[in-house]
Amino acid sequence: MHRQQEFDFGIPLPPRQPKLPDRVFLALLLEAKDNSRFAALQRQLCDLNGIIGALPLEERFHVSLQHVGDYKRLRSKTEFAAKRSGRLVEMPAFEVAFHHGVSFPGRPAVRGDRRLVRSCFWPKRPVCELSQLIGIAMKANGLKSADHCVPHVTLAYDEKFAPRQAIDPISFVAREFILIQQPARPDDPQGLGSLVPDHRVVMLQSRAS
């Protein structure tokens, strides 16, 4: 929100904080119509397991496909290579189904926290196939990529461990994947804000049904 003019009463400025790197990755993003169903399951699993940690906003539910990198300043050539990699990949639309919830350790940046997630138990193959195709295209464009794939949606960050548990199957249809630059803010160290920071989300090749 725009702030009106203010008087400065000489309050010392806080120490300058080092800039944290932004995370850049390719992911499947749920359609808006699917968010409420997944948010309801988020509340259900958190209540059932006593999870009281930070909860991602429902509009940022996603399935990561490939990590491009962490950058304090994203160079245009890296952004171009990531976009080009995505545009080289085409697959028909497919269903992404989730059958259980489980905790596993988060990335080193949030070490000590666990992530309550839903893993893509079946059909896992289309998600991993898409991840591998993107990875091949990324390497062809001079970017690094991961060879393994663990499809999941992060529901919460919490130190409490939630054992693997069956859930009523829930799914969404993957029709496109996008390039996301997720800012790391000092007041939001786990990047739990919106996944749509201005123009940095780039729609890539549409998955035609």
C-alpha positions as CSV (number, residue, x, y, z in Angstrom):
1,M,0.0,0.0,0.0
2,H,1.3,3.5,-0.9
3,R,2.5,5.4,2.1
4,Q,1.8,9.2,2.4
5,Q,4.6,11.6,3.3
6,E,5.9,11.3,6.8
7,F,8.2,13.3,9.1
8,D,11.4,11.7,10.3
9,F,11.8,12.0,14.0
10,G,15.4,10.8,14.0
11,I,14.8,7.2,14.9
12,P,18.0,5.2,14.0
13,L,17.8,3.0,11.0
14,P,18.0,-0.7,11.8
15,P,21.2,-2.5,10.8
16,R,21.3,-3.3,7.1
17,Q,20.3,-6.9,6.5
18,P,22.2,-9.0,3.9
19,K,20.1,-9.8,0.8
20,L,18.9,-13.3,0.8
21,P,18.9,-15.2,-2.5
22,D,15.7,-15.7,-4.4
23,R,14.7,-19.3,-5.3
24,V,14.0,-19.9,-9.0
25,F,12.3,-23.1,-10.0
26,L,9.9,-24.7,-12.4
27,A,6.6,-26.1,-11.0
28,L,3.1,-27.2,-11.5
29,L,0.7,-24.7,-9.9
30,L,-2.8,-25.7,-8.9
31,E,-5.7,-23.9,-10.6
32,A,-7.6,-21.5,-8.4
33,K,-10.6,-23.8,-8.4
34,D,-8.6,-26.5,-6.7
35,N,-7.1,-24.4,-3.9
36,S,-10.0,-24.7,-1.4
37,R,-10.1,-28.5,-1.5
38,F,-6.3,-28.7,-0.8
39,A,-6.6,-26.0,1.9
40,A,-9.3,-28.1,3.7
41,L,-7.0,-31.1,3.7
42,Q,-4.2,-28.9,5.0
43,R,-6.3,-27.9,8.0
44,Q,-7.5,-31.5,8.5
45,L,-4.0,-33.0,8.6
46,C,-2.5,-30.2,10.7
47,D,-5.3,-30.6,13.3
48,L,-5.0,-34.3,13.3
49,N,-1.2,-34.2,13.8
50,G,-1.0,-31.2,16.1
51,I,0.9,-29.2,13.5
52,I,1.1,-25.5,14.6
53,G,3.9,-24.3,12.4
54,A,3.8,-21.9,9.5
55,L,1.3,-22.7,6.8
56,P,1.8,-21.8,3.1
57,L,-1.0,-19.7,1.6
58,E,-3.4,-21.8,-0.5
59,E,-2.6,-19.9,-3.7
60,R,1.0,-21.0,-3.5
61,F,0.3,-24.8,-3.4
62,H,2.5,-26.3,-6.1
63,V,4.5,-29.3,-7.2
64,S,8.1,-28.5,-7.8
65,L,9.6,-30.0,-11.0
66,Q,13.2,-28.7,-11.3
67,H,15.2,-26.3,-9.2
68,V,17.0,-23.7,-11.4
69,G,19.0,-22.1,-8.6
70,D,19.2,-19.5,-5.8
71,Y,20.2,-16.1,-6.9
72,K,20.7,-12.7,-5.2
73,R,20.4,-11.3,-8.7
74,L,18.8,-13.3,-11.4
75,R,20.8,-12.7,-14.6
76,S,18.8,-12.3,-17.8
77,K,20.8,-15.1,-19.5
78,T,19.8,-17.6,-16.8
79,E,16.1,-16.5,-17.0
80,F,16.3,-16.9,-20.8
81,A,17.8,-20.4,-20.5
82,A,15.2,-21.5,-18.0
83,K,12.3,-20.2,-20.2
84,R,13.8,-21.7,-23.3
85,S,14.2,-25.1,-21.5
86,G,10.5,-25.0,-20.6
87,R,9.3,-24.2,-24.1
88,L,11.2,-27.2,-25.5
89,V,9.1,-29.6,-23.5
90,E,5.5,-30.7,-24.4
91,M,3.3,-33.3,-22.8
92,P,-0.5,-33.9,-22.8
93,A,-2.4,-32.9,-19.6
94,F,-2.4,-35.5,-16.9
95,E,-3.9,-36.0,-13.4
96,V,-1.7,-35.6,-10.3
97,A,-3.2,-37.7,-7.5
98,F,-2.2,-37.7,-3.8
99,H,-2.9,-40.7,-1.5
100,H,-1.0,-40.0,1.8
101,G,0.6,-37.4,4.0
102,V,4.0,-37.6,5.6
103,S,6.8,-35.4,7.1
104,F,10.3,-35.3,5.8
105,P,13.2,-32.9,6.5
106,G,13.2,-29.5,4.7
107,R,16.0,-28.0,2.6
108,P,19.2,-26.9,4.4
109,A,17.9,-23.3,4.5
110,V,15.2,-24.3,6.9
111,R,17.1,-27.1,8.7
112,G,15.4,-28.1,11.9
113,D,12.0,-27.8,10.4
114,R,10.0,-30.6,8.9
115,R,7.7,-30.3,6.0
116,L,4.2,-31.9,6.2
117,V,3.6,-32.9,2.6
118,R,1.4,-34.9,0.4
119,S,3.4,-37.2,-1.8
120,C,2.3,-38.0,-5.3
121,F,1.8,-41.7,-4.7
122,W,0.0,-42.5,-8.0
123,P,0.3,-41.8,-10.8
124,K,3.9,-40.7,-10.0
125,R,5.3,-41.5,-13.4
126,P,3.9,-38.5,-15.5
127,V,5.2,-36.0,-12.9
128,C,8.7,-37.5,-12.9
129,E,8.7,-38.0,-16.6
130,L,7.9,-34.2,-17.0
131,S,10.6,-33.4,-14.5
132,Q,13.2,-35.5,-16.4
133,L,12.3,-34.0,-19.8
134,I,12.7,-30.5,-18.3
135,G,16.0,-31.6,-16.7
136,I,17.3,-32.8,-20.1
137,A,16.3,-29.5,-21.7
138,M,17.9,-27.5,-18.9
139,K,21.2,-29.3,-19.3
140,A,21.1,-28.7,-23.1
141,N,20.7,-25.0,-22.3
142,G,23.7,-24.8,-19.9
143,L,21.7,-25.2,-16.6
144,K,22.1,-27.8,-13.9
145,S,19.2,-30.1,-13.1
146,A,18.3,-32.9,-10.6
147,D,18.0,-36.5,-11.8
148,H,15.6,-37.6,-9.0
149,C,12.0,-36.7,-8.5
150,V,9.9,-36.8,-5.3
151,P,6.6,-35.2,-6.2
152,H,4.9,-33.5,-3.3
153,V,2.9,-30.5,-2.1
154,T,4.1,-28.7,1.0
155,L,1.3,-28.1,3.5
156,A,3.2,-26.8,6.6
157,Y,6.5,-26.2,8.2
158,D,6.8,-27.6,11.7
159,E,9.4,-29.4,13.8
160,K,6.8,-32.0,14.9
161,F,7.0,-35.2,12.9
162,A,3.9,-36.5,11.2
163,P,4.0,-40.2,10.4
164,R,2.9,-41.5,7.0
165,Q,-0.8,-41.7,6.9
166,A,-3.4,-42.6,4.2
167,I,-5.8,-39.8,3.1
168,D,-8.9,-39.8,0.8
169,P,-7.4,-39.4,-2.7
170,I,-7.3,-35.9,-3.9
171,S,-6.1,-34.7,-7.3
172,F,-5.8,-31.9,-9.8
173,V,-5.2,-31.8,-13.6
174,A,-1.8,-30.5,-14.6
175,R,-2.2,-28.4,-17.8
176,E,0.9,-26.2,-17.7
177,F,4.0,-25.5,-15.7
178,I,5.5,-22.2,-14.9
179,L,8.8,-20.5,-14.0
180,I,8.8,-19.0,-10.6
181,Q,11.1,-16.5,-8.9
182,Q,10.3,-16.7,-5.2
183,P,11.7,-13.8,-3.2
184,A,13.2,-14.6,0.2
185,R,12.3,-11.7,2.6
186,P,13.7,-11.1,6.1
187,D,10.2,-11.1,7.5
188,D,9.3,-14.3,5.6
189,P,12.5,-16.5,5.8
190,Q,10.8,-19.6,4.5
191,G,9.3,-17.8,1.5
192,L,5.7,-18.5,2.5
193,G,4.3,-15.5,0.7
194,S,2.7,-15.4,-2.7
195,L,4.4,-17.3,-5.5
196,V,3.3,-14.6,-8.0
197,P,5.8,-11.8,-7.4
198,D,4.9,-9.2,-10.0
199,H,5.9,-10.2,-13.5
200,R,8.4,-12.9,-12.5
201,V,6.1,-15.8,-13.0
202,V,6.3,-16.8,-16.6
203,M,3.7,-19.0,-18.3
204,L,5.5,-21.7,-20.3
205,Q,4.3,-24.2,-22.8
206,S,0.6,-25.0,-22.2
207,R,-0.4,-28.6,-21.7
208,A,-3.2,-29.2,-24.1
209,S,-5.8,-31.8,-22.9
